[in-house]
Amino acid sequence: MSSCRQLLRALKRTLGLGRRQLSVDERQVVLVTGCDSGLGHSLAVYCYRALNMTVIGCCHNLQSQGARLLQQMSTGEDDDGTERRRHRMLTWQLDLLQPASIEQVQVKLEQLLSNNDYQLMALVNNAGIMCFGEFEWQLPSQIEMQINCNLLGTMRLTRQLLPLLRQHRGRIINVTSHCGLQALPALAPYAASKAALRIWNDALRIELQQYGMEVVNFIPGSFVMDSNIAARQQQHAQQMLEAFSDEQLAHYGNYFRQFNEYLNMLSGFKPPNKLRDDGLHSKFKDALTNTQPAALYIHEPWRYKIYRWLFGICPAPLTDWLAVRFCAMPSYESTKGKELRD
């Protein structure tokens, strides 16, 4: 009988029966990680301003420009000139590589929820680190950093907060990546972390649905230019170069130099940009407030859409060629040709 009920629920959900948007206000709490810049900062501001929710914006550095902008929102007056009844923007420090930092966030969240009539609506796992470079170039510390932050850190935080989320029937929104759908060159450890995150997300969704909880995989378009996810790329490249053997330096030298010159645009910390993308925010709102959110949301430009379709239908040799075309970065062959011409 239980199996029949589960089947009926699955069919009902497949047909979209009973889907509706939940009303949200300042009593609903959403915790977003990676709010120093980029997508995380934009989502925190959107939840605060457009959805009127109470937002916990978790930042790696409370002195970052993005963190300070969020802190400014918790002071002052509302648009109508009245003093705010409660602070709806809370900015907390979170380092996913430090278990003590994760525990501190849990303690503060428990205190917040116990002292007010709040409902923990969602955990948005957005924080991540990216390092470009062929797998042989990347140092073990760089590989482990990406796996530890993007995958293990996200798992640690989610596990720490799951009792609270379960008590409030909150949902989990995991921001993954197109790199988790298709392997791309020069991003092997990052793609591995996001692919693992995608599979973990799906397993967690199946586990938690019996408790009335939702787990969503949210894949945005490429916002690497609007975030600081790769801000330390040139520092990472210098560390790779210094670790090269004489043989590696002779083999990769010119290619490595041109590769990282191409990536110069990613380096350096950028001011937080509130992404003005109504389509992105609309999909995020549905993931956050629909009673039956989709298992997967993908927001992408047409270029991504076409490539993703081609990746799905082409055999491996063509897919590999398309992946190189999609990334459009210098290759060993292209730099060898230039070297000969010079």
C-alpha positions in Angstrom: 0.0 0.0 0.0 2.8 2.3 0.9 4.4 1.7 -2.5 1.2 2.5 -4.3 0.9 5.8 -2.4 4.5 6.7 -3.4 3.8 5.8 -7.0 0.6 8.0 -7.0 2.6 10.9 -5.5 5.3 10.5 -8.1 2.7 10.5 -10.9 0.9 13.5 -9.5 4.2 15.4 -9.2 5.2 14.4 -12.7 2.0 15.9 -14.0 2.5 19.0 -12.0 -0.8 18.6 -10.1 -1.0 20.8 -7.0 2.0 23.0 -7.8 1.7 26.5 -6.3 3.8 29.3 -5.1 4.3 29.8 -1.4 3.9 33.2 0.1 7.0 34.4 1.9 7.8 37.4 4.1 10.2 38.4 6.9 9.4 35.3 8.9 10.9 33.0 6.4 14.7 32.6 6.7 17.0 31.7 3.8 20.7 31.0 4.4 23.0 31.6 1.3 26.7 30.8 1.2 29.3 32.5 -0.9 27.8 36.0 -0.7 31.0 38.0 -1.0 30.4 38.5 -4.7 28.8 37.1 -7.8 25.7 34.9 -7.8 25.6 34.4 -4.0 25.6 38.2 -3.4 23.0 38.7 -6.0 20.7 36.0 -4.6 21.0 37.3 -1.1 20.0 40.8 -2.3 17.1 39.4 -4.3 15.7 37.5 -1.4 16.0 40.6 0.8 14.6 43.2 -1.5 12.3 41.4 -3.9 11.0 38.6 -1.6 11.1 40.5 1.7 12.7 37.5 3.4 15.1 37.4 6.3 18.5 36.6 4.7 21.6 35.1 6.3 24.4 36.0 3.9 27.4 33.9 4.7 30.7 35.4 3.5 34.2 34.1 3.6 35.6 37.6 4.6 33.4 40.0 6.6 35.7 42.8 5.4 35.0 42.2 1.7 33.1 44.8 -0.2 30.2 42.4 -0.7 30.0 41.6 3.0 30.0 45.3 3.9 27.3 46.1 1.4 25.1 43.4 2.9 25.9 44.7 6.4 24.7 48.2 5.4 21.3 46.7 4.5 20.7 45.7 8.1 20.9 49.3 9.3 18.8 52.4 8.6 15.1 52.7 7.7 12.7 51.1 5.3 11.7 52.8 2.1 8.6 54.4 3.8 10.8 56.0 6.4 9.8 53.8 9.3 12.4 52.0 11.4 12.9 48.4 10.5 11.0 46.1 12.8 13.7 43.5 12.7 17.0 43.1 11.0 16.3 41.1 7.8 19.8 41.0 6.5 22.3 39.1 8.7 25.9 38.8 7.5 27.8 35.9 9.0 31.3 34.6 8.5 31.7 31.1 7.1 34.7 29.2 6.0 33.7 25.8 4.6 37.2 24.5 5.1 37.0 25.0 8.9 34.6 22.7 10.8 34.6 25.2 13.7 33.3 27.9 11.4 30.5 25.6 10.3 29.6 24.7 13.9 29.5 28.4 14.8 27.0 29.0 12.0 24.8 26.2 13.3 24.9 27.6 16.9 23.9 31.1 15.7 21.2 29.7 13.5 19.7 27.7 16.4 19.7 30.8 18.6 18.0 32.9 15.9 15.3 30.3 15.3 14.6 29.6 19.0 14.3 33.3 19.9 11.9 34.3 17.2 8.9 33.1 15.2 11.1 32.3 12.2 10.8 29.5 9.7 14.0 28.1 8.2 12.9 28.1 4.5 16.1 27.1 2.7 19.8 26.5 2.7 21.4 27.7 -0.6 24.8 26.0 -1.1 26.4 28.4 -3.5 30.0 28.9 -2.2 32.8 27.5 -4.4 36.4 27.7 -5.6 37.7 27.3 -9.1 41.2 26.8 -10.4 42.1 26.6 -14.1 44.9 24.5 -15.3 45.6 21.1 -16.8 45.4 18.3 -14.2 49.2 17.6 -14.4 49.8 21.3 -13.6 47.6 21.6 -10.5 49.3 21.0 -7.2 47.7 18.5 -4.7 46.9 21.4 -2.4 44.9 23.1 -5.3 43.1 19.9 -6.2 42.2 19.2 -2.6 41.1 22.8 -2.0 38.5 22.6 -4.7 37.2 19.2 -3.6 37.2 20.2 0.0 35.3 23.5 -0.5 33.0 22.7 -3.4 32.0 19.1 -2.3 33.1 18.2 1.2 32.6 21.6 2.7 29.1 21.7 1.3 28.4 18.3 2.6 29.7 19.2 6.1 27.5 22.4 6.3 24.4 20.5 5.0 24.9 17.7 7.5 25.4 20.1 10.3 22.2 22.0 9.5 20.0 19.0 8.5 18.3 18.6 11.9 17.2 22.2 11.8 16.1 22.0 8.2 14.2 18.8 8.9 12.4 20.3 11.9 11.3 23.3 9.7 10.8 21.2 6.6 13.2 23.6 4.9 14.6 22.9 1.5 18.2 22.6 0.1 19.2 24.3 -3.1 22.6 23.2 -4.4 24.2 25.5 -6.9 26.2 23.2 -9.2 27.6 23.9 -12.7 27.5 23.0 -16.3 30.9 21.5 -15.6 29.1 18.9 -13.6 27.1 17.9 -16.7 30.0 17.8 -19.2 33.7 17.3 -18.5 35.8 20.3 -19.7 39.5 20.6 -20.3 41.6 22.6 -17.7 38.9 22.2 -15.1 39.2 18.6 -14.2 39.2 18.9 -10.4 36.5 21.6 -10.4 34.3 19.6 -12.8 34.9 16.5 -10.6 33.7 18.3 -7.5 30.6 19.6 -9.3 29.7 16.3 -10.9 30.0 14.6 -7.4 27.9 17.4 -6.0 25.2 16.7 -8.6 25.1 13.0 -7.8 25.1 13.7 -4.0 22.2 16.2 -4.6 20.1 13.5 -6.4 20.7 10.9 -3.7 19.9 13.5 -1.0 16.7 14.4 -2.8 15.5 10.8 -2.7 16.4 10.3 0.9 14.8 13.5 2.2 11.5 13.4 0.3 10.1 10.9 2.8 10.4 13.7 5.4 8.6 16.3 3.3 11.8 18.1 2.3 12.8 19.3 -1.1 16.3 19.2 -2.6 17.0 21.1 -5.8 19.9 21.2 -8.3 20.3 24.8 -9.6 22.7 25.3 -12.5 23.1 28.9 -13.5 24.9 30.2 -16.6 28.5 31.3 -16.5 29.0 34.1 -14.1 32.8 33.6 -13.6 33.4 37.1 -14.9 31.0 38.6 -12.3 32.4 36.8 -9.3 35.6 36.1 -7.4 35.5 32.4 -7.8 38.7 32.5 -9.9 40.2 35.7 -8.4 43.4 34.0 -7.4 44.0 32.4 -10.7 47.4 34.1 -11.4 48.6 33.2 -7.9 47.6 29.6 -8.5 49.4 29.7 -11.9 52.6 31.0 -10.3 52.5 28.2 -7.7 52.1 25.7 -10.6 55.0 27.2 -12.5 57.3 27.1 -9.5 56.5 23.4 -9.0 57.3 22.5 -12.6 60.2 20.1 -13.2 62.8 21.0 -15.8 61.2 18.5 -18.2 57.7 20.0 -17.6 59.0 23.5 -18.1 60.6 22.6 -21.4 57.5 20.8 -22.6 54.8 23.2 -21.4 56.6 26.6 -21.1 55.2 28.7 -24.0 51.8 27.0 -23.8 51.5 27.5 -20.1 52.5 31.2 -20.4 49.9 31.9 -23.2 47.2 29.9 -21.4 47.5 32.0 -18.3 47.9 35.3 -20.2 44.5 34.4 -21.7 43.1 34.0 -18.1 44.4 37.3 -16.9 40.9 38.7 -17.1 39.7 36.4 -14.4 42.3 37.5 -11.8 41.9 40.1 -9.1 39.0 40.7 -6.8 36.0 42.4 -8.4 33.3 44.5 -6.8 30.1 42.6 -6.2 27.7 42.9 -9.0 24.0 42.4 -8.5 23.2 40.3 -11.6 20.3 41.9 -13.4 18.9 38.7 -14.9 15.1 38.4 -14.5 15.1 34.9 -16.0 17.7 33.7 -13.4 15.8 35.3 -10.5 12.5 33.9 -11.8 13.9 30.3 -11.8 15.5 30.8 -8.4 12.2 32.0 -7.0 10.4 28.9 -8.3 13.1 26.7 -6.8 12.8 28.5 -3.5 9.0 29.0 -3.1 7.2 26.4 -5.2 5.5 23.6 -3.3 6.8 21.2 -5.9 10.0 22.6 -7.3 11.6 20.9 -10.2 14.5 18.5 -9.4 16.8 20.5 -11.8 16.8 24.1 -12.9 19.2 25.2 -15.7 19.6 28.8 -16.6 21.8 29.3 -19.7 22.4 31.4 -22.8 21.6 29.9 -26.2 25.2 29.1 -26.8 25.3 26.9 -23.7 21.9 25.3 -24.7 23.1 24.4 -28.1 26.4 22.9 -26.9 24.7 21.0 -24.1 22.3 19.4 -26.7 25.3 18.5 -28.9 27.2 17.0 -26.0 24.2 14.8 -25.4 23.9 13.3 -28.9 27.5 13.2 -30.2 29.9 10.3 -29.9 33.0 10.8 -27.6 35.4 12.0 -30.4 33.0 14.8 -31.5 32.1 15.6 -27.9 35.8 16.0 -27.1 36.3 18.4 -30.1 33.2 20.3 -29.1 34.4 20.7 -25.5 37.7 22.3 -26.7 35.7 24.6 -29.0 33.3 25.5 -26.2 36.1 26.5 -23.8 37.9 28.5 -26.6 41.2 28.6 -24.6 44.7 28.4 -26.0 45.8 24.8 -26.6 49.1 23.1 -26.8 48.8 22.7 -30.6 47.8 26.3 -31.2 50.7 27.7 -29.1 53.2 25.3 -30.8 52.1 26.6 -34.2 52.6 30.2 -33.0 56.0 29.3 -31.6 57.1 27.9 -35.0 55.8 31.0 -36.8 57.7 33.3 -34.4 
